[in-house]
Amino acid sequence: MDEVRVFCGDVDRPTLIDESTIFLDVAAAKGDPARVRLSAAEVTRKMLGKIPDRLADLLDIACYVYCADQITRRDTKLMARLGGDWQRDFSFTVAVRDFAFWSNPEVLSKLESTLTFLSDDRFAFAFKATRRVSPPQEYLDLSGAGPPPSFSPDRVVLFSGGLDSFAGATEALIGQNERVVLVSHRSSPFVAGRQATLLDGLRKRVDPARLFRLSVEVTKGGNQAVEFTQRTRSFLFATIGFIVARMFGKREVTFYENGVVSMNLPLAPHVLGTRATRTTHPRVLHDFGSLFSRIAEHDIKIVNPYFWLSKADVVRKIADFGCQHLIEQTFSCAEVRKANRNNKHCGVCSQCVDRRFGILAADCGAHERSTNYIVDLIRGAREQGTEASLMEAYLLAAHRYAGISEAGFRSAYGQIFRAIRYLDVPANEAAGRLHHLHVRHGVAVVNVLKRELGSLDLAVARKNLPNTSLLSMLLERPIEPIAFTDATEVAPPAPVQAAAAGYLPLPRPIRFAVSPDGSRVVFEGGPTLKGRSAALISALFGSYRDGLSAASGGSMHRFTDRRTLAQRLGIEEPSLGKRVERLRGQLAAEFRSHLNASIGDDDVLENQPWSGYRLNPHLFLEPSLLGQPDARLTSVGVTAVSSDVTTRPASGRIPRAAPRKMSQLSKR
């Protein structure tokens, strides 16, 4: 897609404009097509008077981003160009009050990277100093009396009215007896009505003085929304929560979202871009907190206490706190327009499918009628194409989760490593808990299906069910959980594979040298690396040398984490994996070409998933390979022998290897 230029506030507008040019202004006069209208119910001018310029700028920016997102269409559902038009390219020019702060390169980079990862679009910002003096209370529609006298909250909760946020509100108010501010974004009158019903229900259960609700509505005059994925909505939502938290002197904002949805692993390989939403992904919440901390000059945290829960776990919490009668009033559907017309969930979007399975798995189906959905989860007819395919992908993913091994999970879903570093538990434990969470989710879905199938009169069902209903799909192509394992779990050990392939151990140690400028890496026997491959080895060479100087053996050889290594190479962190893969491929080719040998992935470059990369401590440094002998360096080399690296004789036969004493072997 071509660049979408967005001019915001009182910046100078270009003379040449086209259909990809957008004008937005929160302070524009009524009737101006650029006007962005903000309405903050329950807010007083006195409350907003506490907002510094920097926070007011953030609110403006969040509104502009959200509106531009709404009125800029992504690809069509058919994706004729295989997703080529899915990602959008936004260039914002924004008038701000605190120009010096927003022009700081670090702040600018954090804002752009946060929005880019959140939405999977490209964002670029340029800021101009505003010529106006317009605090938010001058252009917001204010209609509230404010919180109860002397109200001081324990927690600021983002409240959408969905199952997860409602469960969190019940736990904070009823389970923990806290004073709570519920912050809502009113995306439509229908959703606002559902939120109000839930609030009335909560007020009947707790002292109303412990609950204050604040809601904000953002609308764009002159343009109707054309894009409803709205991945940047959570940025607006979090910004509002952050500003409210600062009004009350708090440094933490709470999102409640189950971990399966927060991770949102792709249901199928063809899931593209922001169809795999990241609105509460651990990195997104971390990035929000990091950006907000810079703005506030205090440590701000955006937390998700429900990350280790499944949807069924969340629904059970609502029942545990005695609010199961309100489950039907929560709203989770992505198709808000359909809900406005029908007063029901659509029943076919991924949010509806996940919601209904969670309710049934929690044995709370009696508290929500199936008629709460336009299309019934189990027996309703789905349209061929997107609706049927989404259901099929959801079921396949659930069945895969139900039987997947932990190693298989880590291998199949590398996306988890984007999140692990942002979780407050050790990396290995986090990976195990993520696996367990998804297994529980998968088993819950499978058990619901078994229960529904077991209650059927198959003869009647085959005759009366629509062909595209969930049950018809299952009756036509029954799916049984399959134990999914990674190939490495069943593969023979490397020595066994080597023997079967007719290779002999390559004499050890593997000797190498790095040129003084790092541009060339030479291995004994001829394999040579240059360019980017040599640069990767050189970037780790300093730690290798430090390890040699410190002690003999691998324990003193430090790993270099992915972020640091990517920075040394001047590349983005996601590109590092490909760089490593190419290096290992080149090494394999070089050793086969020069020595008729096959080496393992870790024989030169080792990695551990949560520690990073290092050069194998058992490589032997031999500067003389460069024609530059250095006795001091060669005297600290470490020798080792391993059967993982093998060479095939030219004859193809396997000659007997010379016997070695155990004392000559060194464990890797």
C-alpha positions as CSV (number, residue, x, y, z in Angstrom):
1,M,0.0,0.0,0.0
2,D,1.2,3.6,-0.7
3,E,2.2,5.8,2.2
4,V,-0.8,7.3,4.1
5,R,0.1,10.9,5.1
6,V,-1.6,12.1,8.2
7,F,-1.5,15.8,9.3
8,C,-2.6,16.4,12.8
9,G,-3.5,19.6,14.7
10,D,-2.3,23.0,13.5
11,V,0.6,21.9,11.4
12,D,1.0,23.5,7.9
13,R,-1.0,21.5,5.4
14,P,0.5,20.5,2.1
15,T,-0.9,22.1,-1.1
16,L,-0.7,18.8,-3.0
17,I,-3.1,16.2,-1.6
18,D,-4.6,13.0,-2.8
19,E,-6.8,10.2,-1.4
20,S,-4.0,9.0,0.8
21,T,-3.8,12.3,2.7
22,I,-5.7,12.7,6.0
23,F,-6.3,15.7,8.1
24,L,-7.2,15.3,11.8
25,D,-7.6,17.9,14.6
26,V,-8.9,17.5,18.1
27,A,-9.4,21.2,18.4
28,A,-11.1,21.8,15.1
29,A,-14.5,23.6,15.0
30,K,-17.7,21.7,14.8
31,G,-18.5,20.9,11.2
32,D,-14.8,20.8,10.2
33,P,-14.3,17.4,8.4
34,A,-10.9,17.1,10.2
35,R,-12.5,17.3,13.6
36,V,-11.8,14.5,16.1
37,R,-14.4,14.6,18.8
38,L,-13.5,13.4,22.3
39,S,-16.2,12.9,24.9
40,A,-15.3,12.0,28.5
41,A,-18.3,11.1,30.6
42,E,-17.8,11.3,34.4
43,V,-14.8,13.6,34.0
44,T,-14.7,17.1,35.4
45,R,-12.6,20.1,34.3
46,K,-10.9,20.1,37.7
47,M,-9.6,16.5,37.0
48,L,-8.3,17.4,33.6
49,G,-6.6,20.5,34.9
50,K,-4.0,18.2,36.5
51,I,-2.8,16.8,33.1
52,P,0.6,18.2,32.0
53,D,1.2,19.1,28.4
54,R,3.1,15.9,27.7
55,L,0.2,13.7,28.7
56,A,-2.2,15.9,26.8
57,D,0.0,15.4,23.7
58,L,-0.1,11.6,24.2
59,L,-3.9,11.7,24.4
60,D,-4.0,13.6,21.1
61,I,-1.5,11.3,19.4
62,A,-3.5,8.2,20.5
63,C,-6.7,9.7,19.2
64,Y,-5.1,10.5,15.8
65,V,-3.6,7.1,15.5
66,Y,-6.9,5.4,16.3
67,C,-8.9,7.5,13.9
68,A,-6.4,7.1,11.0
69,D,-6.5,3.3,11.7
70,Q,-10.3,3.4,11.4
71,I,-10.6,5.3,8.2
72,T,-7.7,3.5,6.3
73,R,-8.8,0.2,4.8
74,R,-6.6,-2.8,4.8
75,D,-6.8,-5.6,2.3
76,T,-10.1,-7.2,1.4
77,K,-11.1,-10.6,3.0
78,L,-10.1,-12.3,-0.2
79,M,-6.5,-11.0,0.0
80,A,-6.1,-11.2,-3.8
81,R,-2.4,-10.2,-3.5
82,L,-1.7,-12.8,-0.7
83,G,-1.7,-10.1,2.0
84,G,0.5,-7.6,0.1
85,D,-2.1,-4.9,0.8
86,W,-2.7,-5.9,4.4
87,Q,0.1,-3.8,6.0
88,R,-0.3,-0.1,5.9
89,D,2.4,2.6,5.8
90,F,1.5,5.6,8.0
91,S,3.5,8.9,8.1
92,F,2.2,11.3,10.8
93,T,3.0,14.9,11.2
94,V,1.7,16.1,14.6
95,A,1.5,19.4,16.4
96,V,2.5,19.0,20.0
97,R,2.9,21.2,23.1
98,D,6.1,19.6,24.5
99,F,8.1,19.6,21.2
100,A,11.5,19.0,22.9
101,F,10.3,15.8,24.5
102,W,8.6,14.3,21.5
103,S,11.5,15.1,19.2
104,N,13.9,13.1,21.4
105,P,15.2,10.3,19.1
106,E,14.8,7.7,21.8
107,V,11.2,8.7,22.5
108,L,10.4,8.8,18.8
109,S,11.9,5.4,18.3
110,K,10.0,3.9,21.2
111,L,6.7,5.3,19.9
112,E,7.2,4.0,16.4
113,S,8.4,0.6,17.4
114,T,5.6,0.2,19.9
115,L,2.9,0.9,17.3
116,T,4.6,-1.1,14.6
117,F,4.8,-4.3,16.7
118,L,1.2,-3.7,18.0
119,S,-0.4,-3.3,14.6
120,D,2.0,-4.8,12.1
121,D,1.7,-1.6,10.2
122,R,4.6,0.8,9.6
123,F,4.6,4.1,11.6
124,A,6.8,7.2,11.2
125,F,6.3,10.4,13.2
126,A,7.5,14.0,12.8
127,F,6.5,16.6,15.3
128,K,6.0,20.3,15.1
129,A,5.6,22.8,17.9
130,T,1.9,23.9,18.1
131,R,1.0,27.5,17.9
132,R,-2.0,27.0,20.2
133,V,-2.5,26.9,23.9
134,S,-5.3,24.4,24.2
135,P,-5.5,22.2,27.2
136,P,-7.8,19.1,26.8
137,Q,-10.6,20.6,28.9
138,E,-11.1,23.2,26.2
139,Y,-12.0,20.7,23.5
140,L,-13.3,17.6,25.3
141,D,-17.0,17.2,25.9
142,L,-17.2,16.9,29.6
143,S,-20.4,15.8,31.4
144,G,-19.5,14.2,34.7
145,A,-19.6,15.1,38.4
146,G,-16.4,13.2,39.0
147,P,-15.6,10.5,41.6
148,P,-17.1,10.2,45.0
149,P,-15.6,12.6,47.6
150,S,-12.2,11.6,48.8
151,F,-12.2,8.6,46.4
152,S,-8.7,7.0,46.3
153,P,-8.5,3.9,44.1
154,D,-6.4,0.8,44.8
155,R,-6.5,-0.2,41.1
156,V,-7.1,1.3,37.7
157,V,-8.7,-1.3,35.5
158,L,-9.3,-1.2,31.7
159,F,-12.9,-2.3,31.3
160,S,-14.2,-3.2,27.8
161,G,-17.2,-5.2,28.9
162,G,-15.9,-8.5,27.6
163,L,-15.7,-11.7,29.7
164,D,-12.1,-11.2,30.8
165,S,-12.3,-7.5,31.9
166,F,-15.6,-8.3,33.7
167,A,-14.0,-11.2,35.5
168,G,-11.1,-9.0,36.5
169,A,-13.5,-6.3,37.8
170,T,-15.4,-8.9,39.9
171,E,-12.2,-10.3,41.3
172,A,-10.9,-6.8,42.3
173,L,-14.1,-5.6,43.7
174,I,-15.6,-8.7,45.3
175,G,-12.6,-11.1,45.7
176,Q,-10.1,-8.5,46.8
177,N,-12.4,-5.9,48.3
178,E,-10.5,-3.1,46.4
179,R,-11.5,0.4,45.4
180,V,-11.5,0.4,41.6
181,V,-11.6,2.9,38.7
182,L,-13.0,1.1,35.7
183,V,-11.9,2.9,32.5
184,S,-13.9,2.3,29.3
185,H,-13.7,3.2,25.7
186,R,-17.2,3.6,24.3
187,S,-16.8,2.1,20.8
188,S,-20.6,2.1,20.0
189,P,-23.9,2.8,21.8
190,F,-24.6,-0.9,21.9
191,V,-21.4,-1.7,23.7
192,A,-21.9,1.3,26.0
193,G,-25.3,-0.2,27.0
194,R,-23.8,-3.6,27.8
195,Q,-21.1,-1.9,29.9
196,A,-23.7,0.0,31.8
197,T,-25.7,-3.1,32.5
198,L,-22.6,-4.9,33.9
199,L,-21.8,-1.8,36.1
200,D,-25.3,-1.8,37.5
201,G,-24.9,-5.5,38.4
202,L,-21.6,-4.8,40.1
203,R,-23.0,-1.8,42.1
204,K,-25.6,-4.1,43.5
205,R,-22.9,-6.4,44.9
206,V,-20.5,-3.9,46.3
207,D,-20.5,-0.5,48.1
208,P,-21.0,2.0,45.2
209,A,-18.4,4.2,46.9
210,R,-15.7,1.7,46.0
211,L,-16.4,1.9,42.3
212,F,-15.9,4.8,39.9
213,R,-16.3,4.4,36.2
214,L,-14.8,6.7,33.6
215,S,-15.5,6.4,29.9
216,V,-14.2,8.1,26.8
217,E,-15.6,8.2,23.3
218,V,-13.5,9.1,20.2
219,T,-15.2,9.7,16.9
220,K,-14.1,11.2,13.6
221,G,-16.5,13.6,12.0
222,G,-16.9,13.5,8.2
223,N,-15.5,10.0,7.7
224,Q,-17.1,6.7,8.4
225,A,-15.0,3.8,9.7
226,V,-14.0,1.4,7.0
227,E,-11.5,-0.7,8.9
228,F,-12.7,-2.8,11.9
229,T,-9.5,-4.7,12.9
230,Q,-8.5,-1.6,14.9
231,R,-5.3,-3.0,16.3
232,T,-4.3,0.4,17.6
233,R,-7.4,0.6,19.8
234,S,-5.5,-0.9,22.7
235,F,-3.0,2.0,22.5
236,L,-5.8,4.5,22.8
237,F,-7.3,2.4,25.6
238,A,-4.0,2.1,27.5
239,T,-3.3,5.8,27.1
240,I,-6.7,6.7,28.6
241,G,-6.0,4.3,31.5
242,F,-2.5,5.8,32.0
243,I,-3.8,9.4,32.1
244,V,-6.6,8.4,34.6
245,A,-4.0,6.6,36.7
246,R,-1.9,9.8,36.8
247,M,-5.0,11.8,37.8
248,F,-5.2,9.6,40.9
249,G,-1.5,9.4,41.5
250,K,-1.2,5.7,40.6
251,R,1.7,4.1,38.7
252,E,0.0,0.9,37.4
253,V,-2.8,0.1,34.9
254,T,-4.4,-3.3,34.7
255,F,-5.5,-5.2,31.6
256,Y,-7.3,-8.4,32.3
257,E,-6.9,-10.9,29.3
258,N,-6.4,-14.6,29.3
259,G,-3.0,-15.8,28.1
260,V,-4.2,-17.8,25.1
261,V,-5.7,-14.6,23.6
262,S,-2.8,-12.5,24.7
263,M,-0.3,-14.8,22.9
264,N,-2.7,-15.3,20.1
265,L,-0.6,-17.9,18.3
266,P,-1.6,-18.2,14.7
267,L,-4.4,-20.7,14.1
268,A,-2.9,-21.7,10.8
269,P,0.3,-20.9,8.8
270,H,-1.7,-18.6,6.5
271,V,-2.8,-16.2,9.2
272,L,-1.4,-12.9,8.1
273,G,-0.3,-9.7,9.8
274,T,-2.8,-8.2,12.2
275,R,-5.3,-10.9,11.8
276,A,-3.0,-12.4,14.5
277,T,-3.7,-9.5,16.9
278,R,-1.2,-8.5,19.6
279,T,-3.3,-6.1,21.5
280,T,-2.3,-7.5,25.0
281,H,0.8,-9.4,24.0
282,P,3.5,-9.3,26.8
283,R,5.8,-7.2,24.6
284,V,3.1,-4.7,23.8
285,L,2.2,-4.2,27.5
286,H,6.0,-3.9,28.2
287,D,6.4,-1.3,25.5
288,F,3.4,0.7,26.7
289,G,4.9,0.7,30.2
290,S,8.3,1.8,28.8
291,L,6.8,4.6,26.7
292,F,4.6,5.8,29.6
293,S,7.5,5.7,32.0
294,R,9.5,8.1,29.8
295,I,6.5,10.4,29.7
296,A,5.8,10.4,33.4
297,E,9.4,10.2,34.5
298,H,8.3,7.5,36.9
299,D,8.2,3.7,36.6
300,I,4.8,2.9,35.0
301,K,3.6,-0.7,34.7
302,I,0.9,-2.1,32.5
303,V,0.0,-5.5,34.0
304,N,-2.1,-8.5,33.1
305,P,-2.9,-10.7,36.1
306,Y,-4.8,-13.2,34.0
307,F,-2.0,-14.1,31.6
308,W,-1.6,-17.7,32.9
309,L,-5.4,-18.3,32.7
310,S,-7.4,-19.8,29.8
311,K,-10.8,-18.5,28.8
312,A,-12.5,-21.3,30.7
313,D,-10.5,-20.3,33.8
314,V,-11.7,-16.7,33.4
315,V,-15.4,-17.7,33.1
316,R,-15.1,-19.9,36.3
317,K,-13.9,-16.8,38.2
318,I,-17.1,-15.0,37.3
319,A,-19.1,-17.9,38.7
320,D,-16.9,-18.2,41.8
321,F,-17.6,-14.5,42.6
322,G,-21.4,-15.1,42.2
323,C,-21.8,-13.0,39.0
324,Q,-22.7,-15.9,36.6
325,H,-26.1,-14.3,35.9
326,L,-24.2,-11.4,34.2
327,I,-22.2,-13.6,31.8
328,E,-24.8,-13.2,29.0
329,Q,-24.5,-9.4,29.3
330,T,-20.8,-9.3,28.6
331,F,-19.8,-8.6,25.0
332,S,-16.9,-10.1,23.1
333,C,-17.8,-9.9,19.4
334,A,-15.5,-8.3,16.8
335,E,-18.5,-7.5,14.5
336,V,-19.9,-4.5,16.4
337,R,-22.0,-3.3,13.5
338,K,-23.9,-6.7,13.3
339,A,-24.4,-6.5,17.1
340,N,-25.9,-3.0,16.8
341,R,-28.4,-4.3,14.3
342,N,-29.3,-7.6,16.0
343,N,-28.5,-7.1,19.7
344,K,-26.5,-10.4,19.5
345,H,-23.0,-11.7,19.0
346,C,-22.3,-12.7,15.5
347,G,-21.2,-16.2,16.5
348,V,-18.7,-16.6,13.6
349,C,-15.7,-14.4,14.5
350,S,-12.8,-15.8,16.4
351,Q,-13.7,-13.9,19.5
352,C,-17.2,-15.4,19.5
353,V,-16.0,-18.9,18.9
354,D,-13.4,-18.6,21.7
355,R,-16.0,-17.1,24.1
356,R,-18.6,-19.7,23.6
357,F,-16.2,-22.6,23.9
358,G,-14.8,-21.0,27.2
359,I,-18.3,-20.7,28.6
360,L,-19.3,-24.3,27.7
361,A,-15.9,-25.6,29.0
362,A,-16.5,-23.8,32.3
363,D,-19.9,-25.6,32.6
364,C,-21.6,-22.2,32.5
365,G,-23.7,-22.8,29.4
366,A,-26.8,-22.5,31.4
367,H,-26.0,-18.9,32.1
368,E,-26.0,-17.9,28.4
369,R,-28.6,-18.8,25.9
370,S,-27.4,-20.1,22.5
371,T,-29.8,-17.5,21.0
372,N,-27.3,-14.8,22.2
373,Y,-25.5,-15.6,18.9
374,I,-26.7,-15.0,15.4
375,V,-25.1,-18.3,14.4
376,D,-25.1,-21.0,17.0
377,L,-21.6,-22.3,17.8
378,I,-22.5,-26.0,17.5
379,R,-25.4,-26.3,15.1
380,G,-25.5,-23.0,13.2
381,A,-24.8,-22.8,9.5
382,R,-21.6,-20.9,8.6
383,E,-20.8,-19.4,5.2
384,Q,-18.4,-21.3,3.0
385,G,-15.0,-19.6,2.9
386,T,-13.8,-17.4,5.7
387,E,-16.3,-18.4,8.4
388,A,-16.0,-22.2,7.8
389,S,-12.2,-22.0,7.4
390,L,-11.8,-20.0,10.6
391,M,-13.8,-22.6,12.6
392,E,-11.8,-25.5,11.0
393,A,-8.5,-23.7,11.8
394,Y,-9.6,-23.1,15.4
395,L,-10.5,-26.8,15.9
396,L,-7.3,-28.0,14.3
397,A,-5.2,-25.7,16.6
398,A,-7.1,-26.9,19.7
399,H,-6.6,-30.5,18.8
400,R,-2.9,-29.8,18.1
401,Y,-2.5,-28.1,21.5
402,A,-4.3,-31.0,23.3
403,G,-1.6,-33.5,22.3
404,I,1.5,-31.5,21.8
405,S,4.7,-32.2,23.7
406,E,6.6,-29.4,25.3
407,A,9.5,-29.7,22.9
408,G,7.1,-29.9,20.0
409,F,5.3,-26.8,21.2
410,R,8.5,-24.8,21.4
411,S,9.5,-26.0,18.0
412,A,6.2,-25.4,16.3
413,Y,5.4,-22.0,17.9
414,G,8.6,-20.0,17.8
415,Q,6.4,-16.9,18.4
416,I,6.5,-17.7,22.2
417,F,10.1,-16.5,22.3
418,R,8.9,-13.0,21.4
419,A,7.0,-13.0,24.7
420,I,9.2,-15.0,27.2
421,R,11.7,-12.2,27.9
422,Y,8.8,-9.9,28.9
423,L,7.4,-12.3,31.5
424,D,8.3,-12.1,35.2
425,V,9.4,-15.8,35.5
426,P,12.6,-17.6,34.5
427,A,12.7,-18.3,30.8
428,N,12.6,-22.1,30.9
429,E,9.7,-22.0,33.4
430,A,7.8,-19.5,31.2
431,A,8.1,-21.8,28.2
432,G,6.8,-24.8,30.2
433,R,3.9,-22.8,31.6
434,L,2.9,-21.5,28.2
435,H,2.9,-25.1,26.9
436,H,0.8,-26.2,29.8
437,L,-1.6,-23.3,29.3
438,H,-2.2,-24.2,25.7
439,V,-2.6,-27.9,26.4
440,R,-5.3,-27.0,29.0
441,H,-7.1,-24.8,26.4
442,G,-6.9,-27.5,23.8
443,V,-8.2,-30.2,26.1
444,A,-11.1,-28.0,27.2
445,V,-12.2,-27.5,23.6
446,V,-11.8,-31.2,22.8
447,N,-13.9,-32.1,25.8
448,V,-16.7,-29.8,24.8
449,L,-16.7,-31.4,21.3
450,K,-16.8,-34.9,22.8
451,R,-19.7,-33.9,25.1
452,E,-21.7,-32.4,22.2
453,L,-21.1,-35.4,19.9
454,G,-22.0,-37.8,22.7
455,S,-25.4,-36.1,23.2
456,L,-26.4,-36.5,19.5
457,D,-28.8,-38.9,17.9
458,L,-26.5,-39.3,14.8
459,A,-29.3,-40.4,12.4
460,V,-31.4,-37.4,13.2
461,A,-28.4,-35.1,13.3
462,R,-27.1,-36.1,9.8
463,K,-30.5,-35.4,8.4
464,N,-31.3,-32.1,10.1
465,L,-27.9,-30.3,10.6
466,P,-26.8,-27.7,8.1
467,N,-23.8,-28.9,6.1
468,T,-21.6,-26.1,7.2
469,S,-22.4,-26.4,10.9
470,L,-19.6,-27.4,13.4
471,L,-21.2,-30.7,14.1
472,S,-21.6,-31.6,10.4
473,M,-17.9,-30.8,10.0
474,L,-17.1,-33.2,12.8
475,L,-19.4,-35.9,11.6
476,E,-17.9,-35.7,8.1
477,R,-14.3,-35.5,9.1
478,P,-13.8,-36.6,12.7
479,I,-10.7,-35.2,14.2
480,E,-8.9,-37.1,17.0
481,P,-6.2,-35.4,19.1
482,I,-2.8,-36.3,17.8
483,A,0.3,-36.4,20.0
484,F,2.5,-33.9,18.3
485,T,6.2,-34.2,18.9
486,D,9.2,-32.5,17.6
487,A,11.5,-34.4,15.2
488,T,14.4,-34.0,17.6
489,E,12.5,-36.0,20.3
490,V,12.5,-39.1,18.1
491,A,15.6,-38.6,16.0
492,P,18.6,-41.0,16.7
493,P,21.6,-39.4,18.4
494,A,24.1,-37.6,16.1
495,P,26.7,-40.4,16.4
496,V,24.2,-43.0,15.3
497,Q,23.1,-40.9,12.4
498,A,26.7,-40.3,11.4
499,A,27.5,-44.0,11.4
500,A,24.4,-44.8,9.3
501,A,25.5,-42.2,6.8
502,G,29.1,-43.6,6.5
503,Y,31.0,-40.9,8.2
504,L,34.0,-41.0,10.5
505,P,34.9,-38.6,13.4
506,L,36.8,-35.5,12.2
507,P,40.0,-35.2,14.1
508,R,39.7,-32.6,16.9
509,P,40.1,-29.9,17.8
510,I,38.7,-27.7,15.1
511,R,41.3,-25.0,14.6
512,F,40.4,-21.5,13.4
513,A,41.7,-17.9,13.3
514,V,40.1,-14.5,13.0
515,S,41.8,-11.7,11.1
516,P,42.7,-8.5,13.1
517,D,40.0,-6.5,11.4
518,G,37.4,-9.2,11.7
519,S,36.8,-9.4,8.0
520,R,38.0,-13.0,7.5
521,V,37.7,-16.3,9.5
522,V,39.8,-19.2,8.5
523,F,39.5,-22.9,9.6
524,E,42.2,-25.4,9.3
525,G,41.9,-27.3,6.0
526,G,40.6,-24.4,4.0
527,P,37.0,-23.4,5.0
528,T,36.9,-19.6,5.0
529,L,34.3,-17.0,5.9
530,K,34.0,-13.4,4.8
531,G,31.5,-10.7,4.8
532,R,28.4,-11.0,7.0
533,S,29.3,-14.5,8.2
534,A,32.8,-13.4,9.3
535,A,31.2,-10.4,11.0
536,L,28.9,-12.7,13.1
537,I,31.9,-14.8,14.2
538,S,33.9,-11.6,15.0
539,A,31.0,-10.1,17.0
540,L,31.4,-13.1,19.4
541,F,35.2,-13.4,19.3
542,G,35.8,-11.0,22.2
543,S,33.8,-13.1,24.6
544,Y,35.6,-16.2,23.3
545,R,39.0,-14.6,24.0
546,D,37.8,-13.5,27.5
547,G,36.8,-17.1,28.2
548,L,40.2,-18.5,27.1
549,S,42.0,-16.0,29.3
550,A,39.8,-16.7,32.4
551,A,39.9,-20.5,32.5
552,S,40.2,-23.7,30.6
553,G,36.8,-25.1,29.8
554,G,33.4,-23.9,28.8
555,S,32.0,-22.5,32.1
556,M,33.8,-19.1,31.7
557,H,32.7,-18.6,28.1
558,R,29.7,-16.2,28.3
559,F,26.8,-16.2,26.0
560,T,25.8,-12.9,24.3
561,D,22.0,-12.3,24.3
562,R,20.1,-11.8,21.1
563,R,19.5,-8.1,21.5
564,T,23.1,-7.2,22.2
565,L,24.4,-9.4,19.3
566,A,21.9,-7.8,16.9
567,Q,23.1,-4.3,18.0
568,R,26.7,-5.2,17.5
569,L,25.9,-6.3,13.9
570,G,23.7,-3.3,13.3
571,I,20.6,-5.3,12.4
572,E,17.1,-5.7,13.8
573,E,16.7,-8.5,16.4
574,P,14.2,-10.5,14.2
575,S,16.8,-10.7,11.4
576,L,19.4,-12.3,13.7
577,G,17.9,-15.8,13.4
578,K,18.2,-15.8,9.6
579,R,21.8,-14.5,9.8
580,V,22.7,-17.4,12.1
581,E,20.9,-19.9,9.9
582,R,22.8,-18.7,6.8
583,L,26.1,-18.9,8.7
584,R,25.5,-22.5,9.7
585,G,24.5,-23.4,6.2
586,Q,27.7,-21.8,4.8
587,L,29.9,-23.6,7.3
588,A,28.3,-26.9,6.4
589,A,28.9,-26.3,2.7
590,E,32.5,-25.1,3.3
591,F,33.5,-28.2,5.4
592,R,31.9,-30.6,2.9
593,S,33.7,-28.8,0.0
594,H,37.2,-28.6,1.6
595,L,37.3,-31.6,4.0
596,N,34.5,-33.9,2.8
597,A,33.2,-33.4,6.4
598,S,29.8,-32.7,8.0
599,I,29.7,-30.6,11.2
600,G,26.8,-30.0,13.7
601,D,25.1,-26.7,14.2
602,D,26.8,-26.0,17.5
603,D,30.3,-27.1,16.6
604,V,31.3,-23.5,15.8
605,L,28.4,-21.3,16.9
606,E,26.5,-22.5,20.0
607,N,23.2,-21.1,21.2
608,Q,20.8,-21.6,24.1
609,P,17.2,-20.3,23.6
610,W,17.3,-18.0,26.7
611,S,21.0,-17.2,27.0
612,G,22.0,-16.3,23.5
613,Y,25.0,-17.2,21.3
614,R,28.7,-17.9,21.8
615,L,31.6,-19.5,19.9
616,N,32.1,-23.2,21.0
617,P,34.6,-23.1,23.9
618,H,36.3,-26.2,22.4
619,L,37.4,-24.5,19.2
620,F,41.2,-24.1,19.1
621,L,42.6,-20.6,18.3
622,E,45.4,-21.0,15.8
623,P,46.5,-17.5,14.5
624,S,49.2,-19.1,12.3
625,L,46.4,-20.0,9.9
626,L,46.5,-16.4,8.9
627,G,50.3,-16.4,8.5
628,Q,50.6,-14.4,11.7
629,P,51.8,-16.7,14.5
630,D,51.2,-15.6,18.1
631,A,52.6,-17.9,20.7
632,R,50.8,-16.1,23.5
633,L,47.4,-16.9,21.9
634,T,48.1,-20.4,20.9
635,S,49.2,-21.4,24.4
636,V,45.7,-20.9,25.8
637,G,43.8,-23.1,23.3
638,V,41.5,-25.8,24.4
639,T,41.5,-29.2,22.7
640,A,38.5,-31.5,22.4
641,V,37.3,-34.5,20.5
642,S,33.7,-35.2,19.5
643,S,31.9,-37.8,17.4
644,D,29.4,-35.2,16.4
645,V,31.7,-33.9,13.6
646,T,32.4,-36.5,11.0
647,T,34.1,-37.0,7.6
648,R,33.4,-39.4,4.8
649,P,36.4,-41.1,3.2
650,A,36.7,-40.7,-0.6
651,S,36.3,-44.5,-1.1
652,G,32.8,-44.4,0.6
653,R,33.9,-47.3,2.9
654,I,34.1,-46.8,6.7
655,P,37.7,-47.5,7.9
656,R,38.2,-48.3,11.5
657,A,38.9,-45.3,13.6
658,A,42.1,-45.2,15.7
659,P,41.3,-46.1,19.3
660,R,41.4,-43.2,21.8
661,K,41.9,-43.3,25.6
662,M,39.0,-41.8,27.7
663,S,41.4,-39.3,29.1
664,Q,41.8,-37.8,25.6
665,L,38.1,-37.1,25.3
666,S,36.5,-33.9,26.5
667,K,32.8,-33.5,27.0
668,R,31.3,-30.7,25.0
